[in-house]
């Protein structure tokens, strides 16, 4: 699984925890108002795990909205269009485990 050197969006911080052949683990910090824009993946599932604050995961078709707090988790399967955002007033942190398979980020509107 290759990781792009540039993210196609800007958030406060993204740290690579592990980058294996078919699994990518990153720790994200989102400031209030930060958004990982609408996108989908062809193969990999996104496994979110809350570390600090609350991150919101929204999906399309079917519509869904999950608030992930500390110690909670959620999974988005391909090819579900989704985004992650911090609508709160404090920063949030979460782990994102992506795999198993070839990583891609297909931006959608």
N, C-alpha and C positions, 0 to 999 in steps of 0.2 A: 504494500500500500504506500504510494508516494504522497508526500505532503507538499502542497504548493508553498513557495517561499513567501509569497504575498497573499494575505487574506483578501478576498473580494469585498470586504467590509471592514469598518473600523469599530473596535470596542476597546475598553480600557486596557485589558491584558489577556493574552493567550499564552500559556506555557505548555510545551510538549512534555508529558510525563513519560510516555512510551510510544515509540513508532516502530512497530513490527511489520512483518511481511503482509499480514492481513488484518491487523488491529491497530488503531490509532487512539491514544488516550491523551486528552488535553484538559487542562484546568483553565476555565474562563472566569474572568471578573468583568462584570457589566456595571457601569455607572447608571444612575437613574436616566432613563430615556434611551439607553443603548439598545440597539436591535441587530440581531443576526437576520438579514432579510429573507423573504420567502424564497425557498429553494426545495430541491428534492435530491435524493441519491438514487442511483441505478441499482446498487447491490447492497450497500451497507445499511445496517440498522443504527439509529442513534439511541444510545442508552444514557439518559441524563440522571445525575445523582446530585442532590442539593447539599452544599457545604455551608453556605452562609446567606442569609436573606431569603428572598423568594424570586425564582425565575419563572416566567410564564412561557409555556409552549402552546402555540396555536397551530391548528391544522385546517386544511381545506379538503372538502370532498372525501371523507365526511368532515364537517365542521366540528372542531373540538377546541377546548381551552382547558389546560391543566396548569395549576399553580403548584410548583415544586418547592417545598420548604426544606429546611435542614433535615437530612436523613431520609427524605422521600426520593422516589425514583419514578421514571417513566420511560417508555420505549416508543420510538416512531419507526415504523417499518417502511421500506421502499415500496412503491415510488410516491409515498404520501408527501404532498407539498406542505411545508411547515416553516415556522419561524420561531425564534426565541427572543424574548425581550424582558427588560426590566422596567415595569411601569411604576415601581415604588419610589420612595424618597431616599433610600439607602442603597449602597452597592450590594450586589449579590455575587456569589461564587458557586460554581458547579463543576463537576467532572463530566466530560462527554467522552464516552467510550464508543468508538465507531468500528464496526466489523460484523461479521467476518466477510471479507471480500475486497474488491477493488474500490478505493475511495474516489468519489467525485463530488463536485458541488455544482449543481445545475440550477442557476439562478432563474427564478420565475417572477412574473409580475402579479 
